[in-house]
């Protein structure tokens, strides 16, 4: 059973934190972006990129663009993704 993660060749990771509690603690723009994301992001991974963008002085929109770029790179590595 793939637990609704879809058909992907990417490795799945086990998490040691409560994902719903971590998700609820995210900033609203990031939660909104995650709800539309093509990949099942962990709140920890998304928060890491969010904090990096904010530390660089980027706006919320620019930081969300960083997340889009990271998602695009990850999708490009997926062997099952359509060309």
C-alpha positions in Angstrom: 0.0 0.0 0.0 1.4 3.4 -1.0 -0.7 5.4 1.5 -1.9 7.9 -1.0 1.6 9.1 -2.0 1.1 8.2 -5.7 3.3 6.3 -8.1 6.8 7.7 -7.5 10.3 6.4 -7.5 11.4 8.9 -4.8 12.4 7.5 -1.4 9.9 7.9 1.4 11.1 9.0 4.8 9.8 8.3 8.3 9.1 11.3 10.5 9.5 11.5 14.3 7.3 14.5 14.8 3.5 14.9 14.7 3.0 16.2 11.2 -0.3 17.9 11.9 1.0 19.8 14.9 4.0 20.9 12.8 1.8 21.9 9.9 -0.5 24.0 12.1 2.6 25.9 13.4 3.6 27.0 9.9 2.9 30.5 8.6 -0.4 31.0 6.7 1.2 31.6 3.3 3.3 28.5 3.6 0.3 26.3 4.7 -1.7 27.7 1.7 1.2 26.8 -0.6 1.5 23.3 0.8 -2.2 22.6 0.3 -1.6 23.2 -3.5 1.8 21.5 -3.8 2.3 18.7 -6.2 4.4 16.7 -3.8 3.6 15.5 -0.2 6.0 17.9 1.6 6.8 17.4 5.2 6.2 20.5 7.3 9.8 20.3 8.5 11.2 20.4 4.9 9.0 23.2 3.9 9.8 25.2 7.1 13.5 24.8 6.4 13.3 26.4 3.0 10.9 29.1 4.3 13.3 30.0 7.1 16.2 30.1 4.7 14.3 32.5 2.4 13.3 34.7 5.3 16.9 34.8 6.6 18.0 36.1 3.2 15.5 38.9 3.5 13.1 37.6 0.8 9.4 38.5 0.8 6.8 35.8 1.3 6.2 35.6 -2.4 9.9 35.3 -3.2 10.2 32.6 -0.5 7.3 30.7 -2.0 9.0 30.9 -5.4 12.0 29.1 -3.7 9.7 26.3 -2.7 8.3 26.1 -6.3 11.9 25.8 -7.6 12.7 23.1 -5.1 9.6 21.2 -6.0 10.4 21.5 -9.7 13.9 20.1 -9.1 12.5 17.2 -7.1 9.9 16.4 -9.7 12.6 16.4 -12.4 14.4 13.6 -10.5 11.3 11.4 -10.4 11.6 8.5 -12.8 7.8 8.0 -13.0 7.0 11.6 -13.8 5.7 12.2 -17.4 8.4 13.8 -19.7 
